[in-house]
Amino acid sequence: MIDPQPLAADVWVFSPSFDLVLLVEHRWRGLLPPGGKVEPEKTSFEGARREQIKENGLDLRLEDRPAFAAVRSF
């Protein structure tokens, strides 16, 4: 079995009416939700929160559980 580390976490931020979504511009991947690698000692939730703050400076409340989860490795 292939070790899926490092894991990645994305944060999808929607407006209250779900008609807008927050995206960041990656230098070569284009527009996408904030996200990135999760450090080995951290949970995916902690990684998602850290990336959210790092990429757009907003310390938003994240839901207690994800609406969607996918595992990918780099």
N, C-alpha and C positions, 0 to 999 in steps of 0.2 A: 504494500500500500504506500502511496506517495504521501509524505507529510505535507499537509496543506499550508504550513507556515511559510511566509508570514501571511496572516489573514488581512483582509481589507474591510473597511466599514465605510458606507456611504450614508449621508444624512439628507433625507428629502424633507424640505421645509415648504409647507403650503400655506397660503393665506387662509384665514378662517372660512372663506367661501369656496375654497379649493379651486379657484380660477387662476391663481398665480403660483408659480414655483420658483424658489431661489436657486440660481445656478451660478457657478464660478467659471472663469475662463482659464482652462489649462493651456500651457504654452504649446503643446502639440496635439492634445486630444480634443481641443475645442471646448464647447459648453457642456458642463456636467454638474451633478450635485456635489457639494463638498464631501470630501472623503479621502481616505488614504490607508496606509499600512497601520495595523494594530501592533503595538509593541508586545513582545512575548509575555511579559508579566501582567499585561492589562487585559481587561475584558473587552469584547467588541463594543459594548456600550460606552466604556471609558474612552476607547479609541475614537468612536464616532463623535463624542462630545469634544474631545481635544481637537479633532480635525475641523469641526464646525467653528470653534473659536479661532483657530489658527488661520483658516482660509477666508473668513469674512468678518472676524472681530465681534460676532454676536454670540453672547452667552444665553442661548435660548433654552427653555425647558423642553427636554426630550420626553417622549412618552415612556412609561414604565416598561413597556414591552414593544417590540418592533411590529410594524404593520406587515412587513415582509422581510424575509431573511434569505440570503444566498451566500454560499461559501465559494470563494475564488482564491487562487494563489497567484503569485507573481513569478 
